[in-house]
Structures are given as C-alpha cells and as structure tokens.
Amino acid sequence: MNKAVYIQTAEKRDLSAILNLIKDYERYDVEFAKRYHDIYFSKNKITEQDEVFVAKMEGKTIGVIGFKSSVTGSGLVSCILSHC
C-alpha cells in the first residue's frame, strides 16, 4: 500500500522536525540551519524570495527543502529527505 506524501509550506512548529532531519543528514549543518530557520520563522523570510517547504507522510515530517527565486532565475537551496 502506497502512503501519500504531502508538500506544504513549513511552519514554525515544524522547526524541531526540520532540525532533526538536518542533523541526521549533515550533523555539522544543524547550527547554521537553526540560525537560518529562527530568522526565517521570526521575520517570515530572510529575503522576500525565500521559501521553506516540508514533506509529510502520515503526519510525520520526512523532508525539507529550501527554495530561493531571484531575478536571474530560481534555485533549489537544499533538499533533505529521510529514509522512509
């Protein structure tokens, strides 16, 4: 049976799960990621173009992705998916 994965805009309540995913993937990035997400969620964005999305399956956060659009185009900042 396939389980549905939902992509949605990250919310402040997702921060702990986001940091756990990052820690599992790249332990040394957690401190930087925490600073970034603290700013992102307190001011809503680092820049107007920043977006953070989470992937959820059965209510559990299984992925996080950062996206930044710019005048010269758009780009994927980072993408981390847990082992499902």
HUCORBEL-V47157 format. One line per field, one symbol per residue. ss: DSSP state (A for helix, B for strand, O for the rest). phi: phi as a letter, one per 20 degrees, with the letter a starting at -180 (. if undefined). psi: psi as a letter, one per 40 degrees, with the letter a starting at -180 (. if undefined). A space follows every 10 residues. Layout:
BEGIN
ss: ???
phi: ???
psi: ???
END
This chain:
BEGIN
ss: OOOOOBBBBO OAAAAAAAAA AAAAAOAAAA AAAAAAAAAA AAAOOOOOOB BBBBBBBOOB BBBBBBBBBB OOBBBBBBBB BOOO
phi: .edfdddbff cgfegfffff ffffebgfef ffffgffffg ffdnafcfef bcccdcclne fdabbdcceb fepcbfeabc cfee
psi: hhhhhhhihi ideedddddd dddddgdeed dddddddddd ddedidideh ihiihihfeh heiihhhhii deaiihdihh hih.
END
